[in-house]
Structures are given as C-alpha cells and as structure tokens.
C-alpha cells in the first residue's frame, strides 16, 4: 500500500501531525505498535501550559546542585548507573540553562506556546472532544512566604515580557477556589489562560478518531522495520511513501541514530497513581505543591498524583521511589483515599539539551521529517507542532518561524 505520508508514533505529537497532513489533502498512515495515546501521552499532568514560555531549566545554584547530588530530593532523582550515558546531555542542558541563554531560548519557545491553547481548542472541536478540555487554569501552591515571593517576582517578569496572565492568591482566595486543600498554605498563583485535560489519553484517542474519520489510516506496525525508500512493515503488510515523519517521542533518538543523526537527547521519566477522594472532598484545579515537587490533578479516573523527574535509561526497570516519598505529603495537602491503580504508571519525556523541540526536515535524507523532543510540554505543543510541520512539508506559509527548531542547530 502506498501513502502520501507515513507518521511513525501515535502519541499527541504524531497524531497531531497526521491529522493536519490529512486535513491538508494527503493520504496518511499513522503507525505505532500500540493504540494512540497509550504511551507517554497517556500519563501526564494534563496541562496545556499557556504560561510555559520558559521551558524547565537545569538548576545552576550551588545549593540546588548539592541537594540534588545527594539523590534524596523529592522533585528530581537519578539512576547512578545511567550518569555516564547521560553526561553529554546533562552538560549541554546545564550550559543552555545560563540565564541569558535561557532567556534567548524562551523567545523562540514562546512562539509555539502562544498557539498551544487555540490549536488544542480547534482540534478538539473538530474531534468532538471539547468536553475533555477545562478552561479553569491551574494553580501553584506554596508553604512559605519566601518561596511565594520569589515565584511571584518571576511570574511578574513573564507578564511584562510575554503578557502571561495570572492571579495571585492569598489564603482566603485560595480557600475559595480549593476549599479542601490544607489550611496551612501561604498562598498560590493561578495561571488563568492555561487549560487542563480530564483524560489526556482519551484526548489523543479522540484526535486519532478524527484523523480516521477524515480518511486517515491508523495502522498497527513497528517503526523499527523502517527502511529507506520509505517503507514500514505493518499488520496490514508493507506500506510505502515518499515522506515519513519520525514522531516516536523517547524512542526517536535511537531511531535517528540508526540513520546517522547522533543527538544528545535525554530522558526524564515520571510516574503517576490515581486515588479516590475521601468523603465529599473535591479537587477543582490541577495543583502543584512547589516546595515538594509533585502535582495532583482531577481526572476522570480519580485524583492523579504525578511525580517530578527521574533521570534514567529509557527502558530501565521502574523505580517509583518519588511517588512513595510524596504520597504522604500529598495526603496532607488534600484528602486522598485509596489507590485505584494496581501499580504506578511510568512514562518517558524526550528532552533536548537546549529545551527546544526538534521540528523539521532531516537534512541528509530526502522525505524524512522530525517531530520530537518536547520534554515536559508534549501535550501542550502537540497540535501546534502538527500544524507547523504539515505546513513545512507542503511548502505552505508557517504559523511560526521554524528555524529555531531545526535539527542542524548547535545544541
């Protein structure tokens, strides 16, 4: 079978690329071993972060570095046996997190972030999935005045630079918005232009169904069978195309390396667990406990507790020590009940050392395109990435300048 384009990877980025290409008139095959939205896109905090113009930087303060070196922090843990392999990524990540360089990166990143909510809304309307989006924003909560003041000054700078919308919450206003949170909190910050998702996996599946409804084909297959030409072996037989998109999330790096693109990518793993809410307690917004590095979010399945980052090899066994460490703290923040999942879920975030995704053509292979490396913002940036790459592939005017995201850049 021949197609106009083959998209490898059925996470939020791959599904969005496939949908936009199909809408623009191509016959597209979306290939993955698993159903759409069941890997990394399944288990995240469900945030569409309109405020996220500054991607998450590597800590540079000596006090922070010493704290993380002990490997007991709640928000970041690492596997010691993976540090040698991760060292090139971590070194470049640290270098790109210099404040001046980070500000430069934010100027590029903001061009994508600017469209994240509007592009999700448009695709959700087409997919009949608008009920999965919530326009109530999300909240950071604080336990100390000092941390609240520091974070508020940062967000005020974001507001001056990029017009980021937020509401400063004193304890009374926070209690009004989230009456079942602990009384000991000193306040919060609510990002009012952001949105959240009640079931990220279901949202990706809805986008994939829309893709199929307009003529696209979701084909079970293994991207590892990719051969130059381009062809892939699937359950329906071999499929071929002159165009192929690599959107395999955390598995994009090894696939790109097979073709000679040795990129200093890193993996940040994360965990989640769902809980019942005790009694009549209700959580109305996703809530980040800033000092303790975890987030709780209301989801269709229950209250989802998500952890910070774990630096490890992509396919190393699960080590959900962060989840076990923050669960008692989260129970003090909100009345969580029993666990609802048989075991913790684990996902993998594909990260570039300069915190910018890779979007654009593979320079040494005609017809190959890249769309990966979105780190913590895969869900946020999936639809705008899909539109941008589809426009590039078809030679159309692009929604943003794609130059900062090219694979040839210096990482």
C-alpha positions as CSV (number, residue, x, y, z in Angstrom):
1,X,0.0,0.0,0.0
2,X,1.3,3.5,-0.9
3,X,0.6,6.7,1.1
4,X,1.5,10.3,0.6
5,X,3.0,10.3,4.1
6,X,3.7,7.8,6.9
7,X,3.8,9.1,10.5
8,X,5.7,6.9,13.0
9,X,4.4,7.3,16.5
10,X,0.8,7.7,17.8
11,X,1.4,10.0,20.8
12,X,0.0,13.5,20.9
13,X,2.7,14.8,18.5
14,X,2.4,12.1,15.9
15,X,-1.4,12.1,16.0
16,X,-1.5,15.9,15.6
17,X,1.0,15.8,12.6
18,X,-1.0,13.0,10.9
19,X,-4.3,14.9,11.4
20,X,-3.0,18.1,10.0
21,X,-1.5,16.4,7.0
22,X,-4.7,14.5,6.3
23,X,-6.7,17.8,6.6
24,X,-4.3,19.4,4.0
25,X,-5.1,16.7,1.4
26,X,-2.5,14.0,1.9
27,X,-3.3,10.3,2.3
28,X,-1.6,9.5,5.6
29,X,-0.8,6.3,7.6
30,X,-0.3,6.6,11.3
31,X,1.9,3.7,12.6
32,X,2.5,2.5,16.1
33,X,2.8,-0.8,18.0
34,X,0.2,0.4,20.4
35,X,-3.1,2.3,20.3
36,X,-3.0,6.1,20.0
37,X,-2.3,7.9,23.3
38,X,-1.3,4.8,25.4
39,X,2.4,5.6,25.9
40,X,3.9,8.9,27.1
41,X,0.8,10.9,26.2
42,X,-1.3,8.7,28.5
43,X,0.2,9.7,31.8
44,X,0.9,13.3,32.4
45,X,-0.4,16.2,34.5
46,X,-2.9,17.1,31.7
47,X,-1.8,20.7,31.5
48,X,-1.9,22.9,28.4
49,X,0.6,25.4,29.7
50,X,-0.1,28.8,28.0
51,X,2.2,30.3,30.7
52,X,5.1,28.0,29.9
53,X,7.2,30.4,27.8
54,X,10.3,29.5,29.9
55,X,11.0,25.7,29.5
56,X,12.2,23.9,32.6
57,X,15.9,24.7,33.1
58,X,18.7,22.8,34.8
59,X,19.4,24.1,38.3
60,X,22.5,26.2,38.5
61,X,22.7,27.4,42.1
62,X,25.3,25.5,44.1
63,X,22.9,24.8,46.9
64,X,20.5,23.2,44.5
65,X,23.2,21.1,42.8
66,X,24.4,19.8,46.2
67,X,20.9,19.0,47.2
68,X,20.3,17.0,44.0
69,X,23.7,15.3,44.2
70,X,22.6,13.5,47.4
71,X,19.8,11.9,45.3
72,X,17.2,12.3,48.0
73,X,15.3,15.3,46.6
74,X,11.6,14.8,46.0
75,X,11.4,16.5,42.6
76,X,14.4,15.0,40.9
77,X,16.1,11.6,41.3
78,X,18.7,9.8,39.2
79,X,20.0,6.3,38.5
80,X,23.7,6.4,39.3
81,X,24.5,3.7,36.6
82,X,23.0,6.0,33.9
83,X,25.0,9.1,34.7
84,X,27.9,8.3,32.3
85,X,25.5,7.8,29.5
86,X,23.5,10.9,30.4
87,X,26.6,13.1,30.9
88,X,26.7,14.7,27.4
89,X,23.1,15.7,27.7
90,X,23.3,17.0,31.2
91,X,26.4,19.1,30.4
92,X,24.7,20.7,27.5
93,X,21.5,21.1,29.4
94,X,23.4,22.9,32.2
95,X,25.2,25.2,29.7
96,X,21.9,26.1,28.0
97,X,20.3,27.0,31.3
98,X,22.5,30.0,31.8
99,X,20.1,32.9,32.4
100,X,21.0,34.8,29.3
101,X,20.8,31.7,27.1
102,X,17.6,30.6,28.8
103,X,16.0,34.0,28.0
104,X,17.0,33.6,24.3
105,X,15.5,30.1,24.2
106,X,12.3,31.4,25.8
107,X,11.9,33.9,22.9
108,X,11.8,31.0,20.4
109,X,9.8,28.8,22.7
110,X,7.1,31.5,23.2
111,X,6.3,31.5,19.5
112,X,4.9,27.9,19.9
113,X,3.4,28.4,23.4
114,X,1.4,31.4,22.1
115,X,-0.7,29.0,20.0
116,X,-1.0,26.0,22.3
117,X,-4.5,26.6,23.7
118,X,-6.0,27.9,20.4
119,X,-4.7,24.9,18.4
120,X,-6.0,22.4,21.0
121,X,-9.4,24.1,21.1
122,X,-9.6,24.0,17.3
123,X,-8.6,20.3,17.1
124,X,-10.9,19.4,20.0
125,X,-13.9,21.0,18.3
126,X,-13.2,19.0,15.1
127,X,-12.8,15.8,17.1
128,X,-15.9,16.3,19.3
129,X,-13.7,16.3,22.4
130,X,-14.1,19.8,23.8
131,X,-15.7,18.3,26.9
132,X,-12.2,17.0,27.8
133,X,-10.7,20.5,28.0
134,X,-11.2,22.7,31.1
135,X,-10.6,26.5,30.9
136,X,-10.2,27.0,34.6
137,X,-6.4,27.2,34.6
138,X,-4.1,25.6,37.1
139,X,-2.6,26.5,40.5
140,X,0.8,26.5,42.2
141,X,0.6,26.5,45.9
142,X,3.2,27.5,48.5
143,X,4.0,26.6,52.1
144,X,6.5,29.5,52.8
145,X,6.2,33.2,52.2
146,X,9.8,33.4,50.9
147,X,9.1,30.9,48.1
148,X,5.8,32.5,47.2
149,X,7.5,35.9,46.9
150,X,10.3,34.6,44.7
151,X,8.0,32.8,42.4
152,X,5.6,35.8,42.2
153,X,8.5,38.0,41.1
154,X,9.4,35.5,38.3
155,X,5.8,35.3,37.1
156,X,5.5,39.1,37.1
157,X,8.5,39.2,34.8
158,X,6.8,36.7,32.5
159,X,3.8,39.0,32.5
160,X,5.9,42.0,31.5
161,X,7.8,40.1,28.8
162,X,5.1,37.9,27.3
163,X,1.8,39.1,28.7
164,X,1.3,35.9,30.8
165,X,-2.0,36.0,32.6
166,X,-2.1,35.0,36.3
167,X,-3.9,35.6,39.6
168,X,-2.1,36.0,42.9
169,X,-4.0,34.1,45.6
170,X,-3.9,35.0,49.2
171,X,-5.0,32.2,51.6
172,X,-8.6,33.3,51.6
173,X,-8.9,33.4,47.8
174,X,-7.1,30.0,47.6
175,X,-9.5,28.6,50.0
176,X,-12.4,29.9,48.0
177,X,-11.1,28.2,44.8
178,X,-10.0,25.0,46.5
179,X,-11.8,24.6,49.9
180,X,-10.5,21.1,50.5
181,X,-6.8,21.9,50.4
182,X,-4.8,22.2,53.7
183,X,-5.3,25.3,55.7
184,X,-1.5,25.8,56.3
185,X,-0.7,27.1,52.8
186,X,0.5,30.7,52.5
187,X,-1.0,31.3,49.1
188,X,-0.8,30.5,45.4
189,X,-0.5,31.5,41.8
190,X,-3.3,30.6,39.3
191,X,-2.4,30.6,35.6
192,X,-5.7,31.7,34.2
193,X,-5.0,31.4,30.4
194,X,-3.8,27.8,30.7
195,X,-6.2,24.9,30.3
196,X,-6.2,21.3,31.6
197,X,-7.4,17.9,30.3
198,X,-9.6,15.5,32.3
199,X,-8.1,12.4,30.4
200,X,-5.0,13.0,28.3
201,X,-5.1,9.5,26.8
202,X,-8.7,9.9,25.8
203,X,-8.0,13.3,24.2
204,X,-5.3,11.8,22.0
205,X,-7.6,8.9,21.1
206,X,-10.3,11.3,20.1
207,X,-7.9,13.2,17.9
208,X,-6.9,9.9,16.3
209,X,-10.5,9.0,15.7
210,X,-11.0,12.4,14.0
211,X,-7.9,11.6,11.8
212,X,-9.5,8.3,10.8
213,X,-12.9,9.9,10.2
214,X,-11.4,12.2,7.5
215,X,-9.7,9.3,5.7
216,X,-6.5,8.7,7.6
217,X,-5.5,5.1,8.4
218,X,-4.2,4.0,11.9
219,X,-2.1,1.0,11.1
220,X,-0.5,-1.3,13.8
221,X,3.2,-1.7,13.0
222,X,6.7,-1.4,14.3
223,X,8.7,1.7,13.4
224,X,11.9,-0.4,13.8
225,X,11.1,-2.0,10.4
226,X,11.6,1.4,8.7
227,X,13.6,1.1,5.5
228,X,14.9,3.9,3.3
229,X,12.6,4.3,0.5
230,X,10.5,4.8,2.7
231,X,8.7,1.6,3.8
232,X,7.4,0.0,7.1
233,X,6.1,-3.5,7.9
234,X,2.7,-3.4,9.5
235,X,-0.1,-5.9,10.3
236,X,-1.6,-5.0,7.0
237,X,1.6,-5.7,5.1
238,X,4.3,-3.4,3.8
239,X,3.3,0.3,3.4
240,X,5.4,2.8,1.4
241,X,5.6,6.6,1.0
242,X,8.0,9.3,-0.2
243,X,7.5,11.1,3.1
244,X,8.0,9.8,6.6
245,X,7.7,11.6,9.9
246,X,9.7,10.4,13.0
247,X,7.5,11.3,16.0
248,X,8.4,8.4,18.3
249,X,8.9,10.5,21.5
250,X,11.5,9.0,23.7
251,X,12.3,6.3,21.1
252,X,13.1,8.9,18.4
253,X,16.7,9.3,19.4
254,X,17.7,5.6,18.8
255,X,15.8,5.6,15.5
256,X,17.5,8.8,14.4
257,X,20.9,7.4,15.4
258,X,20.3,4.4,13.0
259,X,20.2,6.9,10.2
260,X,23.3,8.8,11.4
261,X,21.8,11.6,13.5
262,X,23.5,11.3,16.8
263,X,21.7,13.7,19.0
264,X,22.4,14.5,22.7
265,X,19.0,13.6,23.9
266,X,18.0,12.8,27.4
267,X,15.1,11.0,29.0
268,X,13.2,12.3,32.1
269,X,10.9,9.6,33.4
270,X,7.9,10.3,35.6
271,X,5.2,8.3,37.5
272,X,1.6,8.7,38.4
273,X,-1.1,7.0,40.5
274,X,-4.8,7.6,40.8
275,X,-6.7,7.9,44.1
276,X,-10.2,8.2,45.4
277,X,-11.0,11.4,47.2
278,X,-12.1,10.9,50.8
279,X,-15.6,11.8,51.7
280,X,-17.1,14.7,49.8
281,X,-13.7,16.3,49.1
282,X,-13.3,17.7,45.6
283,X,-10.3,19.0,43.6
284,X,-11.3,21.6,41.1
285,X,-7.9,22.5,39.5
286,X,-4.6,20.8,38.9
287,X,-2.4,21.9,41.9
288,X,1.4,21.9,42.1
289,X,3.0,21.7,45.5
290,X,6.0,23.8,44.6
291,X,8.2,23.1,47.6
292,X,7.7,19.3,47.3
293,X,7.8,18.8,43.6
294,X,4.6,16.9,42.8
295,X,1.2,17.7,41.3
296,X,-2.3,16.5,41.9
297,X,-4.9,16.8,39.2
298,X,-8.6,15.9,38.9
299,X,-9.0,13.2,36.2
300,X,-11.8,11.0,35.0
301,X,-10.3,8.1,36.8
302,X,-9.8,9.9,40.1
303,X,-7.2,12.2,41.6
304,X,-3.9,11.8,39.7
305,X,-0.7,12.2,41.6
306,X,2.2,12.9,39.3
307,X,5.9,13.0,40.3
308,X,8.8,15.1,39.2
309,X,11.7,13.9,37.0
310,X,13.7,10.7,37.2
311,X,16.9,10.7,35.2
312,X,17.5,7.1,33.9
313,X,17.9,5.0,30.9
314,X,14.8,4.9,28.8
315,X,14.0,1.2,29.4
316,X,15.4,0.7,32.9
317,X,13.1,-1.0,35.4
318,X,10.6,1.1,37.2
319,X,11.8,2.7,40.5
320,X,8.8,4.7,41.8
321,X,10.5,5.9,44.9
322,X,9.5,9.5,44.3
323,X,5.8,8.5,44.2
324,X,6.2,6.7,47.5
325,X,8.0,9.6,49.0
326,X,5.5,12.3,48.1
327,X,2.3,10.3,48.7
328,X,2.2,11.0,52.4
329,X,2.8,14.7,51.8
330,X,0.1,14.8,49.2
331,X,-2.3,13.2,51.6
332,X,-1.6,16.2,54.0
333,X,-2.4,18.6,51.2
334,X,-5.6,17.0,50.0
335,X,-7.7,14.1,51.5
336,X,-6.6,11.3,49.2
337,X,-8.2,8.0,49.7
338,X,-7.3,4.5,48.4
339,X,-5.1,3.9,45.4
340,X,-7.0,3.0,42.3
341,X,-4.3,1.6,40.0
342,X,-2.7,-1.9,40.5
343,X,0.7,-0.4,40.1
344,X,2.3,3.0,39.4
345,X,2.3,4.1,35.8
346,X,5.6,5.2,34.3
347,X,6.2,7.5,31.3
348,X,9.3,8.9,29.5
349,X,9.8,12.5,28.4
350,X,12.1,13.0,25.4
351,X,14.3,16.0,26.1
352,X,16.8,18.1,24.1
353,X,19.6,19.9,26.0
354,X,18.5,23.3,24.7
355,X,14.9,22.7,25.8
356,X,13.6,23.3,22.2
357,X,11.8,20.5,20.3
358,X,13.2,19.2,17.0
359,X,10.7,20.1,14.2
360,X,11.7,20.0,10.6
361,X,13.4,18.0,7.8
362,X,16.2,15.5,8.2
363,X,19.0,17.2,6.2
364,X,20.6,14.1,4.8
365,X,17.5,12.1,4.0
366,X,15.0,13.3,1.4
367,X,11.4,12.9,2.5
368,X,12.2,12.3,6.2
369,X,10.9,14.8,8.8
370,X,11.4,15.1,12.6
371,X,8.9,16.0,15.3
372,X,10.1,15.1,18.8
373,X,12.0,16.3,21.9
374,X,9.1,18.3,23.5
375,X,10.1,17.3,27.1
376,X,7.5,18.4,29.7
377,X,5.3,20.1,27.0
378,X,4.4,17.3,24.6
379,X,0.7,17.6,25.4
380,X,0.9,21.4,25.4
381,X,2.6,21.6,22.0
382,X,1.3,18.6,20.1
383,X,-1.4,20.4,17.9
384,X,0.7,23.5,17.1
385,X,3.6,21.2,16.2
386,X,1.3,19.2,13.9
387,X,0.2,22.3,12.1
388,X,3.7,23.7,11.8
389,X,5.2,20.5,10.4
390,X,2.4,19.9,8.0
391,X,2.8,23.4,6.6
392,X,6.6,22.9,6.2
393,X,6.1,19.6,4.5
394,X,3.7,21.1,2.0
395,X,5.6,24.3,1.4
396,X,2.9,26.5,2.9
397,X,3.3,29.6,5.0
398,X,4.1,28.5,8.5
399,X,2.3,29.5,11.7
400,X,5.7,30.4,13.3
401,X,9.3,30.7,12.2
402,X,10.6,27.0,12.2
403,X,14.3,27.9,12.0
404,X,15.0,27.7,15.8
405,X,13.7,24.1,15.9
406,X,15.8,22.7,13.0
407,X,17.9,19.6,13.8
408,X,21.0,21.2,12.4
409,X,21.2,23.8,15.2
410,X,24.0,23.7,17.7
411,X,22.7,22.0,20.9
